[in-house]
């Protein structure tokens, strides 16, 4: 049975939801599933904007047939060739053999790499090109590295709809709610949206800034991403989030304590610091065990908070492996502009502190507080003064 939603006059959502997939890109947990969004425009010509992942292809094809009724499909605009959005191109070609594909030159190259033989069916477009489908006229805007090099977004100048590819998306299946104003986004969606952005697009902040600059020149009324809710109200809220995330500015002044513990002693020290911070008036404190928290959540939270405490046991004279993995993800995703405090622990040769310090120094615009603490096996009464000074230093650095 088909399941579609009307987005605007002449425009319909024809995507699908996947609640069975456990790992997005086979790496990021998605306990709330994910949506694959696709859209059909009914004008003098009919237009499909992107396809979907193979997992929801049957639903997708039923949706398109229901919207088109007895009409054929004239055009297929491919904004992004990643397989979760382009997997069903050949299925569309089988059912609508006369369809013309519109994409960038690089997208055409990628489609050939994935085995699509489309030479005679492709109309290649570049920055600023326009296309009229009847009363709807669109302009194509390149968005390289948001988050693949072939990406473009398509702006419908007639109704103000921006088909934004992977920009402005989110993890999470829609559950019947398509629009942002049908949800309590700040309660139910912002964490998934942040985790999606920071782990999928976060490395490419300057490129997102470039897209935001282009978008600011368009009269956008609706944003139709390839994952997550469609934005038709309060667009400024989400645009502001993207601006902040892509400039690597923290959303909140707060302290995120990430600890790596083997037998609980480093965790105890981390709890001691958290308690001191709260007693001194810093209530925005969160704690994560690096061994129990998937790194995608840690990265998302690191984008959120201004200050990060790394409390780490030494392991084989190195950084404890899950903590090292977290730091390497942080570096790979280009995280910047955070203030760090370091606590190391070790029974005979504490080393993790200086090794973490070295890694952080290799990242951009990271501030490392001087009050680094080195513990011998566990925190003792003699360490209380140093811990108190560290708490004071963290709070002072926020002012």
N, C-alpha and C positions, 0 to 999 in steps of 0.2 A: 504494500500500500504506500502511495506517495505521501510525503510530508514536506510541505513547502510553507514559506512565510512571505507575505508581501512586504517589501522594504520601502518602496515608494511607488508612485504612479509609473507603470510600465516595468518595474524592477522587482525581481523575486529572488529570494534565497532558495537554493536547491541543493544545499550541502548535506552533510550527514554527521552523526556523532558516534564516537567509538568509546564505549565504556569497558571494553575487554582488554585493550592494550595496556600493558603494565609499565612499559618504559618508552618514552618518546625518544626517537632517534636511538633507541636501544641503550639509553644511558640515564635519562632523567625520569624518576618516578612520577606517574600521573595518577594518583589515587582517585581523582575526580574525572578521569577520562580526558578527552580532547574532541574538539569539533574540527571538521574540515569544511570550510566555507567556500561556496561557489555561487555565482549569481547569473541570472538570465535577464536580459533586457529585451522587451518586446517593442519594436519600433517598425518602421518600414522594412528594416532588416532585423533579424533576430541575432542576438549576440550572447555568447557564453563567456563569462569571465573566470578563467582557470577551471581546472577539474579538481579531483579529490584523491585521497589515498585509496589504494586498491581495496582496503578493508571495508569501505562503505560504498563501493562502486555500484552494487546492485540498487541500493537505495537512491543513489545519485541519478542513475539512468531512469528510474521510475519517476523521479521528481522532474527531470527535464521533459520527459514525455508528457507529463500532466500539465506543465506550464505551456509548452508549445502547442498542445492539442494537435491539430492537423497540420501545423506549419512545419517547415523544415528549419534547419539551423544554418544560418548564412555565415556567421563569423565566430571564431573562438580566439579570444585575447588571452595570451599566456604572459602573465606578469612575472612568474617565477617558475623555474623548471625543476625544483627539488621534487623528488618522487612523491612526497605526501600531497603534492598539489598537481602533479603532472602525470601520475600513474595511469590515468584513464583516457589519455589522449587518443590512443589507438582504438579504444572502445567507442569513442565519439566518432572517429573516422569510419568505423565499420557501419555505424547506424546513420550517419549523415555524411556520405562520401563527397558531397560537393562543398563542404564547409571550407572556408578560407581561414588560415591561422595568422594572427598578427602577433609579432614578437620582436625583440631586439636581435641584432646580428649575433651577439654572443649567446642568447637563448637558443637561436637556431643551431649554433654549433653544439651546444650542450645536448639538445634533443637528438642530434645525429650521434653523439657519443652514447646516448642511452638506447640507440638502435631504432629511432624513428626515421623513416625515409619520407621526407616531407618536401622535397625540393620544389615541386610545382604548386604546392598548396600554401606556401608561406609568403606573407607580405611583411617585409622587414621595416621597422620604424626606428627613429632615433629621437633624441631630445627635442621637444617642441613640435613634433609632427602632429597633425590633427586628422580626424576621420569623422565623417558624418554618416550616421546610420538612419537618417530621416530627420526628425526634429531634435534628436540627441546628437550633439557634437562633442567629441572627446579630444583631449590632448594627452599625449604620452610624455611622461616625465621619468627620466632615468634615475635610478636609486642604487648605484653600484655599491656592493658590500653591505647592503641592508637586507639580507646578510650574505648573499652570493653576488658575484660580479655581474651577472646578467640581468639583475632585477630592475624592473620598472614599475611605476605606479601609473594608473590611468585616471584622469580627472574628467568627469562629465560636466561640462560647462552649463548644460541645460538645467540640471537639477542639483548641482553642487555636490554630487557623490564622488568621493575619492576611493577607488579600489586600491587598497594600500599594500597589497602583497603581505609579507610577513611583518611589516611594521604595524604597531598598535594592536598586536594580537595577545592571546592569553592561553595558558593551559586551561582545561576544564571543559567538559561536555555542557551543552547549552540547556538541556533538560526542559525544552519547550520555550524558554525565554531567549528571544533573539536580541532584544535591544537593551542598551545600558540602563535605560530608565525603567525597565521591567525587573531590575535586580537592585539589591543593596550592594553596589559595587565595592564601596569602601569596606564593607563588612565581609562579603563573601568572595570577592574576586581579586582584590588588589594584590594579595600575596601571590596568587597564581600568575597574575599579570607581571609582577616584578620578577618572579622566578623565571618566567618565560623570557622576558627581555634580557635579564642579566646573563643568563646562561646561553641563550641562542644568539642574541644580537649584541650583547654587552661589550664585546671586544672592539666593536666598530663605532664607538662614540662619535668621532669626527665625521663619519659618513652619515650618521643619523642627524647630526647638527646640520649638515648640508641639505638633507631632505627637509628638515624642519624649516630651513630658510626658504626653500622653494615653496613649501606648503603655505607659508605665511603670505605669499603673494596670490593665493587662490581663495576664492570665496567658498570655503568648504562648509557644507551643511550636514553631511553624513559621511562617516568613515566606515568602509566595508573591508575589514581585514580578512585574512585567510584562516585565522583561528580566533575563537572567542566572540564576545558580543559585538554587535554593530552599534556604532556611536551616532546617536541622532540628537542628544541633548548633553549639555555640560561638557562639550568637547574640550574646553579650556582646562578642565581638571586633568584629563589624560595627557593632553599636549604638554602641560606643565610638568607632569611626571616624566615624560620622555625627555624633555629639555634638561631636567635635573639629572636623570640617570645618565644621559649621553654626555653631560659635562662632568660626570663622576662626582657630583655634589651630593653629600648625604641628605637624606630626607629629614632625619631627626637628629638632635643632639641626644646621644644616649651611649651606653656602654654595652658592647657585646663581648662576653667572656667565652672564649673557646678553649676548652681544656683537653689535654691528652693524658690519660691516667691509666696505669696498669693495675694497681692494687688499691686505689682510692686516695692515696696521699696527696697527689697533685690536685685531685678534685676537691679535697678538703681545703687546700690552700686557696683554690679558686672561690669556693664558698665563703671563706673568711674575707677575701677581698670584696666580694659582692655585698656581704653584710655591712662592711665598713662604708662602702659607697652609699648604700641606702641610708644608713644611720647619719651620714653627712649631708643628706638631702637629695642625692641623685637616685630618684626612683625609677628612672627609665633604664633598667638593667636587665639583660637577658643572658642566659647561660646555655651552652651547648657542649655535649660530649662529642668530640670529633669522631670517635669510633662508632657512635650510634646514630649520627645524623648524616644523611646523604649530602655529599658535597654541594649539590645543586641548591639545597636549602641554605647551607652556610654562605655560599656566594651571594644569594639573594639578600640575606640578612646583612652581609657586609656592605652591600650597596646602600642599605637602609640607614645604618648607624654611623655616627661620626667617629666613634672611638672603639678600638678593638684591643682586648687583652688576650694574648696568647700564653697559656700556661701549659708547659710541655715537659714531660719526662724525657730523659735521655735514653736512647735505645741503640745498643751497639755503637756507642760513641757518636750517634747521629740524631737527627730529629725523628721522633716517633713517626712511623710511616704514614698513618692517616693524617697527621698534622702536616707532614711534608706534601702529601697529595693536595690538601687544601691550599697550601701556599703556592704550589705550582699552578693550580687552577686560577688562583687570584692573579698570578703573573700573566698567565696565558690570556686571561680575559681583560687585561689592561687596566685593572683596578688602580685608582689613584686617589690622592687627597684624603687620606685617612690618618688618624693619630693612633699609634700603637704603644702598648705597654707590654713588657715581656717578663715572664716568670719561668725559670728553668728549674728542673729537679734532676737529681742523680745521686746514686749511692756511693760511687767512687770517683767518677770523673764527669761532672756535669758539663755538657757541651751544647745542649740544644739552644740555649740563649744566644750565644754568639753566632751560631749557624742560622738561626731565624733572623737575627739582626742583619747578617750579610745578605740574605735573600731579600729582605725588605728594602735594603739600600739599593738593590738593583731595579726596583720598581720606581714609578714616577711619583714625585711629590708626596712621598710618605714621611711623616714625622714620627720619630721614635723617641719616647720619653727617656730621660737619663736614669730614672730610678729603677733600673733593672734589678730583679731579685734572683738570687741563686740559692736554692734549698738543698740541703743534704738529707736525702731520703724522705723527710717530711718537714712540715712547718713546726717550729718550736717556739717557745715563749720569747727567745732571743730575737726571733724574726718579726715579732709583732710591731715593733717600731718601724721597721722598713716597709711593712705592709701598709701601715698607717700613712707613711710618707708617700707611698705610691698612690693610694686613694686620693690624698690631697693634691698630688701632682696631676692626676687625671681630671679632677674637678676644676683645678685652676686653669688647665689648658683649654677648657671649654669656654672660658670667659673672654 
